[in-house]
Amino acid sequence: MALLPVKFDLKKRVKLAQTVWFMYWFAVLAGVLVLSMGLFFKIELRKRSELMDNNESHFLPNLLILMGLIACSINVFGGKVCYDSLDPEKFAKWKPMLKTYLVFCVGFNALLLVTALLCFLMRIPMQFTLAEGLRNGMRYYKDTDTPGRCYMKRTLDLMQIEFRCCGNDNYRDWFEIQWVSNRYLDFSSKEVRDRIGSNVDGQYLMDGVPFSCCNPSSPRPCIQAQMTNNSAHYSYDHYTEDLNVWKRGCRDALLSYYGGMMSTIGALVILVTMLEAGVTVGMQYVHSSLSNLANPEDPESESEGWLLEKTVKETFTDIMDKMKSMGKGSKVEEGEAAVETVS
């Protein structure tokens, strides 16, 4: 027994084909949307490629671009088939390949759903990627004369200004690394030598942050050096006073930005998946209703369309039987080949 059978006459078949054709062109626009989201996401990642320059970060935007291109292609094809279904002679040339096309569409819809889930799950690995990238970026902040790292200072400064953040987890991360290049240090100064000798790594560490950490909304001039030294500043207590640098860490700020972007993209991809599933169901009804005309020689005769020719259980059983028979067939061929080799 067929699953969800529907009776069609010529008028209903024409209306069905026109509706599905219209839906297919909406689906083409949805494919363009997915493609655009992938390109936009890729561009946003490239803005901070020094911090997230790895294959994992670019996998998702590349997948979105691929899904968008495939969606546009299969939906243009489906729209053409729906248009030609109004003419029995034109539809006849598409009929042999429609089953394969529908199977491909089902697989594509499943892959779209997986892509949407990846958009939501990508936040987890991105958290570690950002943490490592920011940690390395801060370490290379001072290397303005080193090839491959000369733009790191500019990248981090612009990022901290744009996202209103400071450091990896917070502004104190800058206290733990040397972010001033040795070329700007006076090694004849006792203070410089004392600071370098105060740690086993021989780094010039100080309780200060780059200028890009300063909050321009603060009424007080930015205190970015000797931040833990209350006596160095008038009427200042770094334990109680609201500091005039950004308190939010850049990892949290970037994760919130990219995480929100990926969640939005994931929700849109789910909506596109629902539309793709709808047009696939519509095409199945167009295909089955035209393949089961009561009188094939009379295009105006009634027909029955269905979602599946059999029930879900029977369809699943048939698929498993076919897979088993294919497996047995391959084993028989291997056995025959072995016999021929021995003989």
LUMVEXNU-707150 format. One line per 10 residues: number of its first residue (from 1); for each residue z, x, y of C-alpha. Coordinates in steps of 0.05 Angstrom, whole numbers. Layout:
// LUMVEXNU-707150
NUM	Z,X,Y  ...
// end
This chain:
// LUMVEXNU-707150
1	0,0,0  -20,26,69  32,44,121  30,1,185  -37,-34,171  -72,-70,229  -131,-117,227  -188,-102,275  -251,-138,297  -305,-107,341
11	-270,-125,406  -204,-95,384  -238,-32,359  -274,-22,425  -209,-33,463  -172,16,417  -226,69,426  -226,62,502  -150,65,505  -146,127,461
21	-203,159,501  -163,147,565  -100,176,532  -139,238,510  -157,255,581  -85,247,601  -69,295,544  -121,345,572  -83,344,638  -18,353,599
31	-49,414,566  -67,442,635  6,429,655  32,469,595  -17,525,610  5,526,683  79,528,664  65,587,619  28,625,674  82,609,726
41	137,632,678  99,696,663  90,710,738  165,699,751  183,747,695  135,800,721  170,799,789  229,831,753  191,867,698  233,930,710
51	294,891,687  262,851,630  205,894,606  205,877,532  160,837,485  213,784,471  215,763,544  140,752,548  133,718,480  151,648,505
61	104,647,566  47,674,522  61,620,471  60,566,526  -7,593,551  -35,591,480  -9,520,468  -39,497,534  -108,525,516  -106,494,446
71	-83,427,475  -141,426,524  -191,443,470  -169,393,417  -160,337,468  -230,347,497  -257,343,426  -216,281,411  -240,247,475  -312,261,455
81	-301,231,386  -269,169,416  -328,161,463  -378,168,407  -339,120,362  -369,62,401  -437,82,371  -438,81,294  -495,131,291  -460,182,336
91	-393,171,301  -424,185,233  -433,260,250  -359,267,267  -331,227,209  -332,284,156  -289,330,199  -239,279,225  -189,286,168  -185,361,179
101	-180,350,254  -122,301,245  -85,348,199  -94,403,250  -67,357,305  -5,341,263  8,416,254  -4,428,328  46,374,347  98,407,302
111	84,474,335  91,442,404  159,415,384  180,484,360  157,513,427  201,462,463  261,482,421  247,556,435  250,540,510  321,515,501
121	342,570,454  311,628,493  371,628,539  413,664,486  370,727,477  354,728,551  428,735,566  430,801,528  363,824,557  387,812,628
131	454,847,615  419,910,588  364,908,641  414,902,699  459,955,670  400,1004,666  373,983,733  439,997,768  442,1065,734  372,1082,760
141	384,1053,829  393,1123,859  331,1152,826  283,1138,884  246,1204,872  238,1196,797  170,1170,772  177,1103,738  243,1089,772  226,1098,845
151	220,1022,857  285,1004,822  326,1007,886  278,960,921  276,912,862  352,908,857  362,901,932  311,845,938  340,811,877  412,813,903
161	389,786,970  346,730,939  396,707,887  458,720,930  492,762,876  522,831,867  526,876,806  518,856,734  581,814,723  609,822,794
171	610,870,853  660,917,818  606,940,771  580,984,828  647,1021,828  634,1048,758  567,1083,770  538,1132,819  488,1093,860  479,1145,916
181	429,1200,902  454,1272,902  403,1289,956  445,1249,1005  511,1281,986  542,1340,1023  568,1383,966  603,1429,1016  649,1370,1032  717,1371,997
191	716,1295,992  650,1296,955  673,1351,907  738,1314,894  703,1249,877  655,1284,830  712,1321,796  753,1257,789  715,1233,728  691,1265,663
201	618,1246,676  616,1285,741  590,1225,780  601,1209,853  640,1144,845  666,1103,902  693,1034,916  631,1011,953  568,970,942  496,971,968
211	480,934,1033  443,880,994  510,855,967  532,834,1037  538,761,1053  505,748,1120  543,683,1128  609,720,1134  636,722,1206  663,792,1196
221	618,854,1195  603,873,1124  655,917,1090  615,952,1036  652,1019,1033  725,1034,1016  731,962,994  798,973,958  829,1014,1015  866,965,1059
231	885,1019,1109  812,1036,1123  800,969,1156  837,930,1208  873,866,1186  845,872,1115  873,859,1045  822,862,989  870,824,943  876,762,986
241	820,763,1037  755,728,1023  708,788,1015  643,787,1054  601,809,994  571,764,941  622,751,886  573,723,835  543,771,785  468,777,781
251	466,765,706  497,697,715  451,682,775  387,702,739  408,668,675  421,604,713  353,609,747  311,625,686  354,581,641  342,521,687
261	268,537,688  263,541,612  303,476,603  255,440,651  194,469,615  225,449,547  235,377,570  163,373,596  136,403,531  174,349,492
271	141,296,535  73,328,522  89,329,447  103,254,450  36,242,485  0,286,434  33,247,377  10,182,409  -63,204,414  -61,230,343
281	-36,162,318  -89,128,360  -144,172,331  -120,157,261  -127,82,274  -197,93,303  -217,135,243  -188,88,190  -213,24,223  -284,50,227
291	-281,79,156  -261,12,126  -310,-38,153  -315,-100,110  -390,-94,115  -411,-22,133  -480,-46,152  -451,-95,203  -414,-59,260  -385,-125,283
301	-349,-140,217  -274,-138,211  -236,-77,185  -166,-53,171  -135,9,203  -71,44,182  -26,102,199  -25,126,126  -68,102,69  -5,101,25
311	69,98,37  106,160,62  135,172,-7  68,165,-42  34,209,10  87,263,1  80,259,-75  4,266,-70  11,327,-25  60,360,-73
321	14,345,-133  -45,376,-97  -5,438,-80  18,444,-153  -53,436,-178  -77,490,-130  -22,536,-155  -41,523,-228  -114,534,-211  -100,602,-181
331	-58,622,-241  -115,601,-289  -165,642,-248  -118,702,-251  -111,694,-326  -186,690,-337  -196,751,-293  -144,789,-335  -179,769,-400  -246,792,-373
341	-215,858,-353  -186,870,-422  -250,851,-458
// end
